[in-house]
């Protein structure tokens, strides 16, 4: 089986990263490849649009500015679906020139989950050293469940190693689904944590158990039981439609949270020095902030734990504060895109007063938004 897998990988000598127009995964993948990430040639498939928003448009512009083998998009449905199908079908059914390995949605794979475990361990070491406080709760957005699954397994591993972290009474990980259908499924069936979901890809139960099994196969401890215990007893999913909204854009609560941060928020590093502000996109990060602020404003009633006011909470940021810009002419590339894609990009408004700008492929210029992007990242 191992030899067969290696032969299959050798045939698929390129990657296809799939996402919506505002995908963070697309940006992260092509940026990593451009910065010497030792990846095979990368192609991008923007399979669908999402809510028009300048932040989403900027992610597409970042992808267009960085070197990739090919771009596919929803404006040309036929070639895009063909590229995705070629990546998903068995190799013997696909012409060699079209072979590619699909990058799972949200990076959700055993390798992706274990990468998030390392982030949890890094935080645990900082808590152990006293350079970071031990949080009462960690808040994060949930899409493919890759990140939250890695945090769950990372908490279990840090405790197994005896690190003095994630030990606060009532500690929990709070996940906010970013898609309305995921939120509804969790609300109705508990699909992220239910035992039957162990065989359902892109759920936390499946991702946690698969990564725990892989860790044990590689010679690490078998933490399946401990990790499932964390998942079922110390993870809470916020599925309130007012916070979740619809996929790809702000909900009423996340927009209010983002604007409150714009007006009064600040970020400082150890020692009190100012740091760049948070990039609270409506697609992901602002929804988790909205849930955190709701809990911080709670007085302990309505199902919340008493005594929470004044305890330390952590927002696990899944959106970089830097919008990368490569050496390619992303403006010319966007203006060469199909009309449907350009119309979507042009409708995206700036939702943050900290990030003013616009994209108008008919009457605007690249200087209308390039001040929000950074080269040399």
Number of C-alpha atoms within 10 A of each C-alpha: 6 7 8 9 9 11 11 16 15 11 15 19 17 21 20 28 27 26 22 21 28 28 25 21 19 29 25 16 21 24 22 13 17 17 12 8 11 9 15 15 17 24 23 27 23 21 20 16 21 18 21 20 24 26 29 27 28 27 24 22 28 24 28 25 24 20 17 16 12 12 15 22 24 19 18 15 12 11 14 21 16 13 20 22 16 22 22 15 13 11 18 10 9 15 9 13 11 16 27 28 24 22 20 16 18 21 21 23 20 19 14 18 26 25 17 20 26 16 15 24 23 14 21 24 17 16 18 17 13 12 11 14 17 22 20 18 21 21 26 27 29 28 22 23 26 27 28 30 32 30 27 27 31 28 26 25 24 20 17 12 11 9 17 17 23 25 14 14 8 12 18 22 23 23 23 29 30 30 22 17 14 20 25 17 13 19 15 9 11 14 20 27 22 16 14 11 18 19 13 14 15 22 25 28 25 22 31 30 22 19 23 29 17 16 18 13 11 9 8 12 14 17 21 19 12 17 24 21 14 19 26 15 14 15 20 15 21 21 24 16 16 14 26 33 23 20 19 23 26 28 22 16 23 28 22 15 25 25 18 11 18 18 12 7 11 12 11 11 9 9 6 8 8 11 12 11 15 20 21 28 24 30 28 27 27 34 35 31 27 24 26 22 14 13 16 17 11 17 13 14 8 8 7 12 13 11 10 18 14 8 12 14 21 17 18 16 18 17 16 14 13 15 20 22 25 20 11 15 15 20 17 13 12 19 14 12 16 13 13 13 21 19 15 18 28 18 16 20 17 18 20 20 11 15 15 14 19 24 24 17 17 10 6 12 13 15 12 13 19 18 12 17 16 13 12 8 11
